[in-house]
Amino acid sequence: MQWNVVANYFGAGWQALLGLCFAPVFIKMMGIEAYGLVGLVGAIKGFAGVMDLGVGFTLNRELARLSVVENGRAQSRDMVRTVEMLGGLVSAVVLVGLILLASPLSQHWINHGKLSQDTVHQAMILGAVAIGLHWPVGFYTGGLLGLQRQVLAKAITAVTSTVRYVGTVCLLWLGAPTIQVFLACQIFMNLIETAVLGAALWLSLPMSGHTARFRIGLFRDIWRFSSGILGINVIGMVMTRLDKIMLTKLVPLEVVGYYSVATAAAKVLPLLVSPIRIALFPKFAGLIQQDAKHQLDGLYHFTCQLLSAVLIPAGLTLAFFSHEILVLWTRDPSIAGQAGPILTLFAIGTLLTQLMWMPVTLQYAYGWTSLAVAVYSGTLLVWIPSFIMLANRCGGMGAAGASILGNLGMLLVGLPVMHKRLIPGRLGRYIVFGLLWPLTVSLAVVTLGRVAIPMPASSIGQAACIALLAGLASVAVALSSPTLRPWCLNLAGQVARPFR
């Protein structure tokens, strides 16, 4: 599992590095309005992703469970074949549906700004093809994660992403720096990534001497969990993707571009959570299958506190130093001036969302999805009217502020109910050591750094100062935690041992 965590962090870090390095290049080459269209295509891609019927996550869980069950090899292969065939059908439906939506979106929904209607229409069609070809990546990756082949999955993603970014820049430079060329590159690379991941999954499945076949009965066995994941994905995508779609109607495309810059910068926070969450989900599912409750309880609380020690300092640093971080990233003070306040609010909202992920991951491992569906549905009912009202009045800042309201309510309602059912008597421990103490220590360190430490003049000095401050806050949280302190000291001893 340790190598899986390392691979997940490397993959997430590499993806973040590529995005941070190349997003300003794309903005410079294509313009902020074209980058706003990139954000819109990404939002639509997220909505299309929920059409996998939850089978990606379900395949992850089922392959993890079957890996610790005797005689599970043949069923694993049949499960993958069934999901693959159903997924291919849904992928074709998604592709055709998005192509049909391209014209009405470009004509009646999007504020074109300086871009022509033909350019927007062409971009929507190319984006639809790119999304349709990328759609199967979700369940192929889910299968590899469930088989504990996370190193392989992340290696494939890292290589294809690198080729994607570098190749896109080269073609924009050698050809025309347009949104059409950008999306054509995505189409080609999505096709390559899907084919490679699919081959990797089939080669990773254990051999059984059994020819894999389509069995609709397998899907009937998992439909309840799968439909719960589908409902959660629908609500989650509405909350994370509908914002840009609604903004294209409420504000000029230029504001959507600034909002897209802020949300792209805030993605660093999910990248801190997802590597451990991805590695632990199949581990949780296996421990539950083996009824190892004591080991599961200890692993859950340790992981929650470890993530808080990393996540909360990073989120507060991103919020307190939003302008400086955006200047370092985009090299454009005017973009940082517009997107910085948006990032401050959105970082707080994103932090609240990510704090829920480990409890939600445990729910998924137990196969309990109804609580998440109910909590997310209630949050959505609060978030949509708040978003529309605040975005109309305050633009991008209002839209970002709405995320704080919705995510705070989700945290306050979901945590008590989940702990009462799955880990009774442990809510107080989670609140104190998993939330309040890390927040208090991090807030003290980051606030002191913001007020008392002068920011260096050079870009390298500023980046080092901000990173050092976030690191100090994380170390302070970890060393002050009774659970994390022994682990940190042991880790430090192992690292220092070769130098003694």
N, C-alpha and C positions, 0 to 999 in steps of 0.2 A: 504493500500500500504506500510505503514511503516514496518509492520510485514513481508511482502514479501521481502522488501529490507534486513531486518535483517536476514531472513532465507537464502536468496541468498548469503549474505556475510558469514554467518556461513558455508553454504555448500561449497562455494568456498575456504574459509579459511581452512576448515577441509580437503578438497581434496588436497590443497597445502601442508598442514602439513604432510599428509600421504605420498605424493610424496617426500617431502624433507627428511623425516625420513627414508623411505624405499628404495629410489633409491640407496644410497650408500651401503645398505645391499645387494641389488640385484647385484650390481657391484662386491662387495667383494665375494659373494657366487658363481656367475656364470662367472665372468670375464668381462673385458671391451668389448671384441669382441661380446660376447653373448648379452650384453646390446646394442651394436650397432644394432644387429638383432631386439631387442625389439623396438628400434627407427624406424627401417625399417617397421616392422609390423604396428606400429602406423601411419606411413606415408601412407601405403596402406589402412589402416582403414579410414583415412581421405578422400582418393580418393573414396572409396566405399560409404562413407556417402553422396556424392553428388547424388548417384543413388536414393535417396528418392524422386527425382523429385521436390524438394522444398516443399513437402507437410507438413513437420514438422513445418516449419515457417508459411506456409499458414494456417495450422490448428490452430496455435496460434492466428493469426490475425482474422480468421473467427469466432472462438468461442468467442473471445473478442467482436467482433462486434455484434454477435447474442445475447450476454448476455445483451445488452442494447436495443434490439429490441423486441417488443411484438410478441408473438407467434413464438419465435425462438427455442423453446425447441425441437420440433420434428425434425426440420432441423438440429440441432446440433447433435442429435443421428445418423441421416442418414449420416451426414458428416463424423463422426468418423468411422462408419461401412464401408463406401466407401473407405476411406483412408486406413483403416486396411486391407481390402482385396487386394487392389492394392499393398500395402506395402509388404504383405506376398508373393505375386508373385515376386516382384522385389528382395526381400531378397533371395529367392531361386535361382534366376538368378545370383545374386552377389556371393553366396556361390559356385555354380558350376563353374562359371568363374574364381574365385580366385584359386580353387583347380587345374584347368587346367593350370593356369599360374605358379604354384609352381615349376614344373620341369624346364621350360626354365629360370626362374629367378635364381634358384640355380645353374644351369649348365653354363649359358652364361652371367649373369649380375653381380652377387655378387662376390667380391674378398673375398674368404673364410678365408684367413689368417691361423690361427691355428686351425680353426674349419674344420671338414671334410665335404665333399659335402653331404654325407648322413644326417648329423646333420642339415645342412642348409635346405635340402629338406624337412625333417620331420618338421622342424620349420615353413616352409612356408605353409605346409598343415594344421598343427594345427592352425596357425595364420588365415588361410582362414576360418576355421570352427568357430573360436572365433569371427571373424568379422561378419560373416553371422548371428550368433545368437544375436549379439549385435545391429545389424542394426535397428530393430524396436524400440529401445529405443528412438530414435530421435523424431518420431512423437507421441509416447505416452507421452513423456515429454512435447513436444510442446502443446499438448492438455491440459495437467494439467496447464501449464503456462497461456494459454489463458483463462482458467476458474478461474484464480486467486487462484489456489490451489498450490501456489509455496512453501508454508511451507511443505505440504505433499510430493511434488516431491523431495525437497531437503532432507527431512528426510529419504526417501527411498534410495536415492543415497548415503547419508552419511553412513547409516547402511550397505548397500551392499558393498560399497567401503572399509569400515573397515574390514569386514569379508574377502573381497578379498585379501587385503594386508597381514593381519595377517595369514590367511590360507595358502597363497602362501609361506610365509617365513617358516611356520611350515613344510609344505610338502617338501620344498627344504632342510630343515635341517634334517628331519626324513628320507627322501628318497634320491634321487640323486639331487645335485645342478646343474641341466641342464636346458637348454632352453626349452626342451620338457616338463619337469614337470611344469615349469613356465606357458607355454601356455595352458597346460591341465587344470590348475587351472582357467585360464581366461575363458575357454570354459564353465566350470561348473557354474561360477558366472555370466557370461553373460546370461545364460539360466534363472537363478533365477531372475536377475534384470529385464529382459524383461517381464517375467510372472507377477511379482509383480506390475510393472508400468502399464501394460495393465489392470490388474484388478482394480487398483486404478483409472484409467481414467474412466472406465465404471461406477464404483460406484459413481464417482463425478459428472457425467452428471445429469442434472435435469430430474426428471421423467415427462413423458408426456402422459402415457397411450398409447404410440405409439411404435410398434415394429420396432426397427432399421432395415433398409434394405439398400442394395446396390443400389445406384442411380448414374449411370455414368453421368447423366445430371448435378449433382452438381460439378463434376470435370470439366466439360466443362465451367461452370460458373466462375471458378477460375483459369483456365489454363493459362491465360495471366500473372497474378501475379506469379503463381507457376513456370511458365517457366522462368520468370525473375529471381526469386530466384535461380532456378536451374543453370542458366547461371552464376550468381554471385558466387554460391557455387563452380562451376567447376573452375572458374578462381581463387577464393580464395584458394581452396585446392591445385591447381597447384602451387601457390605462397608459400604456407605454408608447403606443403608436398613433392613437387617435389625436393626440395633442398637435402634432405637425399637420395632420390633415385638416383639423378644425382651424388651425392658425392660418392656413393658406386661404381660408374664406374670411377670417376676421381681420387680418392685418396684411400689409404689403409683403411681397415675397422677400424683400430685403430683410425685414424683421424675422421672417422664418429662417433666413440664412444665419442671422446672429443667434437665434434660439438653437439652431442645429449645431453651431459651434459650441455653445454652452453644454448642450446635452452630450455631445461627443466627448468633451473634456471630462464630464462627470462619469463616463463609462469606466474610468479607472477604478471606481469603487466596486462595481460588480466583478471586475477582474480580480480583485483581492479575495472575493468570497467564492467564486465559482470553482477554482481549482480544488479547494478542500471539499466543497459540497459535492462536486462530481466524483471525487475519489471515495468519499464516505458513503454515498447513497447505496451502491451495491454492497458495501461492508455492512451497513445498517440492515439491509434486506437479508443478508446471509445470517447475521446474528439473530434476527427475529425468527427466521426459519428454523434455527437451531435452539430457540427459546433461551438464549444466553442474556437474560435481562440485566443482571448485575454488570456484566461487561459492557452492555449497551448503554446503561445509565452513566457509567463512568466516562465512556468515550464521548457521549453526547455533551456532557457538561464541560469536559476539558476542551472540546472543539469550540463550543460557544464562547468560552472565555478567551481562547486563543484568537478567534476571529475578531472579537471585540477589541482586543489589544492591538490588532492591526488596523481594523476598519475604522473605529471611532477617531483615532488620531489623524488618519488620512483624510476622513471626511471633514473634520474641523479645519485642518490645514488648507484643504481645497476651498472651503468657504471663506476663511479669513484672508487668504492670499489669492483670491480669484483673479484680480487684475494683473498681478505680477506673473502668475502662471500663464495666463493667456498671452501676455506680451512675449514671454519666453517661447511659447509654442508657435504663435502665428507670426511673430515679428512685425506685428501691425498694431500700434497703439490705438488707432481708431476702432478697429474691430474689438480689441480688449475693452475699450471704454464703453462700447455698446453691450457686449456680451458678458462683461465681468459681473455686474449686478445680477443678471439672470443666473449666472453660474453659482453665485453665493447662495441663492435660494434653492436652486435645483440640487446642489450638493447636499443640503440638509434633507430635502425630500428623498433623495436617493439613499442617503445613509439610513433613514428610517425604514425604507423598503428592504435593504440588505440585512438589517438586523433580524428580520423575520425569516430569513432563508433557512437557517439550520433547524429551527422548530418545524418549519413547513417540510423540510426534507425528511425529518423523522416521521411526520404524518404520512408522507408518500410511501416510505418504506413499510409502514404498517398497512398500507392499502386504504387508508382513511382519507378520502378527498372531500367529503361533504362539508366539513368545517371550513376548509379553504374556499370552497365555492360560495358558502353563505357569507363569509367575511368579505371576500372580494366583491361580491354582489352589492353588499351594503356600502362598501367603500366607493364603488362606481356610482351609486345613486347620489352620493354626496359630492363626488369629484366633478362630474360632468357639468352640473349647473354652476358650481364654484368656478370651474375653468372658464366657461363662457362669460360669466359676469366679470371676473377679474381680468381676463384677456381683453375684453372690450374696453375696460377702464384703464388698465395699466400696461397693455401690450404684452411683450415677452416676460416681463417681471411678474405680471399678474398670473400668467400661465404657469410659471415656475412656482409661485406661491401656492397655487391650488394643489400641487403635489404634496406639499407639507401637510395640509389639512387632511387629505385623504389617507396618506400613509400613517399619520399619527393615530387616526382612528382605528386603522387596521391593526396596529401594534397593540393598542390598549385593549381591544376586544379579543383578538385571536390568541394572545399568549396565555391568559388565565384559563380559557376553555381547554386549550390543547394540553397544558400541563396537568390539569385536574383529571383528565381521562388517561393520558399515557404515562405520565410521571407524577403521580399524586404526592403532595407534600414537598415538592421541589421548586415551586414557583418562587418562593422567597429567596432561595439560594441563587436562582437565575437572575432575578431582578437586581439583587445587591452586587453580586460578583460578575454578572454578565452584562449589566447595563449601567447602573448608577455609579459604581466605583470607577470603571473605565472612563465614563463620561466626565466625572469630576476631575480626575487626574489629568486627562487629556485637555480639558478646557483650561485648567490652571496653567499647564505648560505652554499651550499654543497662545493663549492670551498674553502671557508674560513675554513670549517671543515676539508677538505682534507689536506690543507697546514698547518694550525695553531694548530690543536688538535692532540697531540700524541696518538697513538693507544695503549690501554692497552695490557699487556702481556697475560692475561688469555682469554680463549675463551668466557666466559660469559661477561667479560668486553668489548671485541671487539664487540660482538653482541649487547650489550646494547648501546654502543657508536654509532654504525651505525644506529640502530633503532631510537635513540634519535635525531640524526642529521636529518634523514628523517622526523621525526615528527615535529621538530622545523621548517623545511622548509615549511611543509604543514600549520602549524599554522601561519607562517609569511605571506604566500600567502593569507590565508583565512581572517586574520584580516586586511590586506591591501586592500581587495576587498570591494567596496561599497555595492555590492549585498550580499556577504557572511557574512560581519561583523555583521549586526543585527541578522542574524540567529544564528551565533556562540555565540554571547553574550546571546541571549535568551535561547539557549540550555544549556549554562553554568549555567545560572540562575536556570533553571529547575533541573539540576543535583545537584546544591548546596542547593536548597530549603529545602530538608529534614534535612540538617545538621545545619540549622540556629536555 
